[in-house]
Amino acid sequence: MSETSSALEGEEPGGIPIRNLWLLMLYASDLFRTNGTKLVDREDLPDGLPDVIGEVLAHAVAERLRRNLHRAYEQRHAILDRVRGSIDVLATESGRLLERGKVACRFEELTIDTPRNRYIRGALESIARIVEDHGLRRRCRGLAHDLGNMGVGAYVPSSREVGADRFGRHDVDDRFMVAAARLAFDLVLPTESDGQHLLSAASRNVHWLRKLFEKAVYGFYRVVLPSDWQVMHGHVLHWPVEARTPGLDAILPRMETDIELLHRPTGRRIVIDTKFTAMLKSGQYRDRALTSGYLYQIYAYLRTQEEADSPWPTEGVLLHPTVGDAIDEAAKIQGHVVRFMTVDLHGTAAAFREQLVRIVEPARGYGLAFGA
């Protein structure tokens, strides 16, 4: 398989395989279509990737069902007792319908049985046949069954027909759902060699990659975590200022978290700060050390929000991608647990998932209390 690699900021080239950049784009839904398209070739799927596509598609469909499924006006042709829309004169006369008190009509009808919804139903049924996880398979088939019960037909339109669909203001979120459905049908992966299929091209811009990693982690938790977890992105924190001069607000640094996870039943809160650099760098007194500025930043996030911490102090996670060295260390600093973790972007989709899930699991060890 031909793969390209994009290095982490500050590291030598030869880092992230292109297939894992695509995996990040899949989780970072709003970045999935940002860098244009390129011709790609079909390749063997990496382990577990059909399950990732199925999970993302099932989550997107379930979210859409909570907000009412897309409806649109579709052209209909029917023989009716009264005139609706325009009369199909040829069909009416040739069938001698007027003699029986009938008329053939062409009209538009607001319906849930749209090409887009039929495409989504077909994708769920398609991906259900190849996913390995039995629970996910049942979930995909159950959602497809629900769509059928709601009136969505079983006929699957072509990708070209769905590609001509236009998204309105109120259904813009369907873009990613349709993109995931297309992947479920095609299951193509980007490579360096030209092929016959169009897919989003991965950028090698470091700033784009840094934002992609942050958005992918956020998107992953939105898809994977159960509904009793609240997943927040770009949450602004307030400094606990007791008194201030008139001009302070203009110069006070802004605190904005990358990702926050809140477990509603228990009140457990995790602040995740993502970085697209190597976690350890050469220091003045040792060969490799944590970047002090990153540690100060997460420390400020935790300490300034102590009044809102209930029933236990907020946990902090400094999360870096890596292409080799795995790090999972922790410390308890003035009552707050801070973890220093990496996720391997050179591994499989299943390994990527396992490492991110481990962050929210109650970790134990090192004589520290990491939650119940």
C-alpha positions in Angstrom: 0.0 0.0 0.0 1.3 3.4 -0.9 1.2 5.8 2.0 2.3 9.3 2.7 3.4 10.6 6.1 3.0 14.0 7.8 5.3 14.7 10.6 4.3 16.1 14.0 5.4 19.7 14.5 9.0 19.7 15.6 9.6 16.0 14.6 11.3 14.5 11.7 9.2 13.4 8.6 8.0 9.8 8.4 5.2 10.0 11.0 1.5 9.7 10.4 0.3 7.3 7.7 -2.2 8.8 5.3 -4.8 6.2 6.2 -4.8 7.5 9.8 -5.0 11.1 8.6 -8.2 9.9 6.9 -9.4 8.3 10.1 -8.9 11.6 11.9 -10.8 13.4 9.1 -13.6 10.9 9.6 -14.0 11.7 13.3 -13.5 15.5 12.7 -16.8 15.7 10.8 -16.7 19.4 9.9 -13.2 19.1 8.5 -13.9 16.1 6.4 -14.5 18.1 3.2 -12.2 21.1 3.8 -9.2 20.4 1.5 -10.7 19.5 -1.8 -10.7 16.1 -3.5 -8.2 13.9 -5.3 -8.4 10.7 -7.3 -7.8 7.6 -5.1 -7.6 3.9 -5.6 -9.3 1.0 -3.7 -7.2 -0.6 -1.0 -7.5 -3.3 1.6 -9.2 -2.0 4.7 -7.2 -1.7 7.9 -8.4 -3.7 10.8 -11.6 -2.4 12.4 -12.2 0.5 10.0 -15.6 -0.8 8.8 -16.7 -0.7 12.5 -15.5 2.9 12.8 -17.5 3.9 9.7 -20.5 2.0 11.0 -20.3 3.6 14.4 -20.0 7.1 13.0 -22.8 6.6 10.6 -25.1 5.1 13.3 -24.3 8.0 15.7 -25.1 10.6 13.0 -28.4 8.9 12.1 -29.5 8.5 15.7 -28.7 12.2 16.3 -30.7 13.2 13.2 -33.7 11.1 14.3 -33.8 13.0 17.6 -34.3 16.2 15.6 -36.8 14.9 13.0 -35.5 13.4 9.8 -35.0 15.4 6.6 -38.2 16.0 4.6 -38.5 17.3 1.0 -41.0 17.8 -1.7 -41.0 15.0 -4.2 -42.7 14.6 -7.5 -45.6 12.1 -7.4 -47.9 10.6 -10.1 -51.2 9.1 -8.9 -54.7 8.3 -9.9 -57.0 10.3 -7.6 -60.7 11.0 -7.0 -60.1 14.7 -7.3 -57.6 17.0 -9.0 -54.3 17.7 -7.2 -51.5 19.6 -8.8 -51.7 19.3 -12.6 -53.7 16.8 -14.7 -51.9 14.2 -16.7 -54.2 14.5 -19.7 -52.7 11.6 -21.7 -52.9 9.1 -18.8 -56.4 10.3 -18.0 -57.7 10.0 -21.5 -55.9 6.7 -22.4 -57.2 5.1 -19.3 -60.7 6.5 -19.6 -60.4 7.5 -16.0 -63.1 10.2 -16.1 -65.7 7.6 -16.8 -64.9 6.1 -13.4 -64.7 9.4 -11.6 -60.9 9.3 -11.5 -58.1 11.6 -12.8 -54.4 11.1 -13.2 -52.4 13.9 -11.5 -48.8 15.1 -11.1 -48.1 16.9 -7.9 -45.4 17.6 -5.3 -45.7 16.0 -1.8 -43.8 16.7 1.4 -42.4 13.3 2.3 -39.8 11.6 4.4 -39.2 9.1 1.6 -36.4 11.2 -0.1 -33.3 9.9 -2.0 -31.1 11.1 0.8 -33.0 9.1 3.5 -33.2 6.0 1.2 -29.4 6.3 0.7 -28.8 6.5 4.4 -31.1 3.5 5.0 -29.2 1.5 2.3 -25.8 2.5 3.9 -26.9 1.2 7.3 -28.0 -2.1 5.8 -24.8 -2.3 3.8 -22.3 -1.6 6.6 -24.2 -4.0 8.9 -23.2 -6.9 6.7 -19.4 -6.3 7.2 -18.9 -4.9 10.7 -17.4 -7.3 13.2 -19.0 -5.9 16.4 -22.3 -7.8 16.9 -23.8 -4.9 19.0 -23.0 -2.4 16.3 -24.4 -4.7 13.7 -27.7 -4.9 15.5 -27.7 -1.1 16.0 -27.2 -0.4 12.3 -29.9 -2.9 11.3 -32.3 -1.5 14.0 -31.8 2.1 12.7 -32.4 0.9 9.1 -35.6 -0.8 10.4 -36.7 2.3 12.1 -36.3 4.3 8.9 -38.4 1.8 7.1 -41.1 2.0 9.7 -41.1 5.8 9.3 -41.8 5.5 5.6 -38.3 5.5 4.0 -38.3 3.2 1.0 -35.8 0.4 0.4 -34.8 1.5 -3.1 -31.3 2.9 -2.9 -30.5 5.9 -5.2 -27.2 6.2 -7.0 -24.3 8.2 -5.6 -24.7 10.6 -8.5 -28.4 11.2 -7.6 -27.5 11.8 -4.0 -24.6 14.0 -5.0 -27.0 16.4 -6.8 -28.9 16.9 -3.5 -28.8 20.4 -2.0 -28.6 21.0 1.7 -30.6 23.8 3.3 -29.9 25.8 6.4 -31.8 23.4 8.7 -30.2 20.2 7.4 -26.6 21.1 7.0 -25.6 18.5 9.5 -26.7 15.9 7.1 -23.6 16.5 5.0 -21.4 14.4 7.2 -24.1 11.7 7.6 -24.3 11.4 3.8 -20.4 11.4 3.6 -20.3 8.6 6.1 -23.0 6.7 4.1 -21.0 7.1 0.9 -17.9 5.6 2.7 -20.1 2.7 3.9 -21.0 1.9 0.3 -17.6 2.5 -1.3 -15.1 1.8 1.5 -12.2 3.5 -0.3 -9.0 4.7 1.3 -6.8 7.5 0.0 -3.3 6.6 -1.4 -0.6 8.4 -3.2 -1.4 6.6 -6.5 -4.2 7.9 -8.7 -7.4 5.9 -9.0 -10.9 6.3 -10.2 -12.7 7.6 -7.1 -12.9 11.1 -5.6 -12.1 11.5 -1.9 -11.0 14.4 0.3 -7.3 15.0 0.1 -5.3 15.1 3.3 -3.5 18.4 3.8 0.1 18.4 5.0 -0.2 21.9 6.5 0.9 21.7 10.2 -1.7 24.2 11.4 -4.5 22.2 9.7 -3.1 19.0 11.1 -3.1 20.5 14.6 -6.7 21.6 14.3 -7.6 18.3 12.8 -6.3 16.3 15.7 -8.2 18.5 18.2 -11.4 18.2 16.2 -11.0 14.4 15.7 -10.6 13.8 19.5 -13.7 15.9 20.1 -15.6 14.1 17.4 -14.5 10.8 18.7 -15.9 11.4 22.1 -19.2 12.8 20.7 -19.6 9.5 18.8 -18.4 7.0 21.3 -19.3 8.2 24.8 -22.8 7.3 26.1 -25.5 9.9 26.4 -24.8 10.5 30.1 -21.5 12.2 29.1 -21.6 15.9 27.9 -18.9 16.7 25.4 -17.9 20.3 25.0 -15.5 22.0 22.7 -14.0 25.5 22.9 -15.6 26.2 26.3 -14.5 29.6 27.7 -13.4 29.6 31.3 -13.5 32.7 33.5 -10.8 33.9 35.8 -12.0 34.0 39.5 -11.3 37.8 39.7 -12.7 39.3 42.9 -12.0 42.9 41.9 -10.6 44.6 38.8 -9.5 47.9 37.3 -11.5 49.2 34.4 -8.9 48.2 31.7 -8.2 44.7 33.0 -10.6 42.8 30.7 -8.9 44.2 27.6 -5.5 42.6 28.6 -6.5 39.5 30.6 -5.6 36.3 28.7 -8.5 34.3 27.4 -8.9 30.8 28.8 -10.6 28.4 26.3 -10.4 24.6 26.7 -10.0 22.3 23.7 -12.3 19.6 25.0 -14.2 19.1 28.2 -16.0 15.9 29.3 -18.7 16.0 32.0 -20.2 12.8 33.4 -23.6 14.1 34.4 -24.6 11.5 37.0 -21.4 11.8 39.0 -20.2 15.3 38.2 -16.8 14.0 37.1 -15.1 16.5 34.8 -12.1 16.0 32.5 -10.3 18.9 30.7 -8.3 17.7 27.7 -5.7 20.0 26.2 -4.5 18.6 22.8 -1.2 19.5 21.3 0.3 18.5 18.0 3.9 18.4 19.1 6.2 15.8 20.7 5.4 15.6 24.4 9.0 15.4 25.6 11.7 17.9 24.4 15.2 18.6 25.3 15.5 20.6 28.5 18.2 22.7 30.1 18.9 20.1 32.9 17.8 16.8 31.3 17.7 15.2 27.9 13.9 15.0 27.7 11.3 16.8 29.7 7.7 18.0 29.5 7.2 21.5 28.0 6.7 23.7 31.0 4.3 26.1 29.3 1.8 23.3 28.5 1.9 22.2 32.2 1.4 25.8 33.4 -1.6 26.1 31.0 -3.5 23.0 32.2 -2.6 23.9 35.8 -4.2 27.3 35.4 -7.3 25.7 33.8 -7.8 23.4 36.9 -6.9 25.8 39.7 -9.0 28.7 38.5 -12.2 26.5 38.3 -12.0 25.0 41.8 -15.2 26.7 43.0 -17.2 24.8 40.4 -15.5 21.4 41.1 -18.1 19.1 42.6 -18.1 16.5 43.9 -14.4 15.9 43.1 -11.7 18.1 41.6 -11.5 18.4 37.8 -9.0 16.1 36.1 -6.6 17.5 33.5 -5.1 15.6 30.5 -2.3 16.8 28.3 -2.9 14.8 25.1 -0.2 14.5 22.4 -0.1 12.4 19.3 2.9 10.2 18.9 4.4 8.0 16.2 6.5 5.8 18.5 7.1 6.4 22.2 4.0 5.8 24.3 3.5 7.9 27.5 0.9 7.5 30.2 2.1 9.3 33.4 0.2 11.1 36.1 0.5 13.3 39.1 -1.8 14.7 41.8 -1.1 18.4 42.2 -2.9 20.3 44.9 -5.9 17.9 44.7 -6.1 17.7 40.9 -5.1 14.7 38.9 -3.1 15.6 35.8 -2.3 13.0 33.2 0.3 13.1 30.5 -0.8 10.8 27.6 -0.1 10.1 24.0 -2.1 8.4 21.3 -0.2 6.5 18.6 -1.2 7.8 15.1 0.9 5.1 13.5 -1.2 2.2 14.9 -4.6 0.7 13.9 -8.0 2.3 14.2 -8.8 -0.1 17.0 -5.7 1.0 19.0 -6.5 4.7 18.4 -10.0 4.1 19.9 -8.7 2.1 22.8 -6.2 4.8 23.8 -8.8 7.5 23.8 -11.3 5.4 25.7 -8.7 4.8 28.4 -8.7 8.5 29.2 -12.3 8.4 30.5 -12.0 5.1 32.3 -11.3 5.6 36.1 -7.6 5.1 36.1 -5.8 3.7 39.1 -2.2 3.4 40.0 0.8 5.3 41.3 -1.0 5.6 44.7 -3.3 8.2 43.2 -7.1 8.5 43.3 -8.4 8.8 39.7 -12.1 8.6 40.4 -14.6 6.0 41.5 
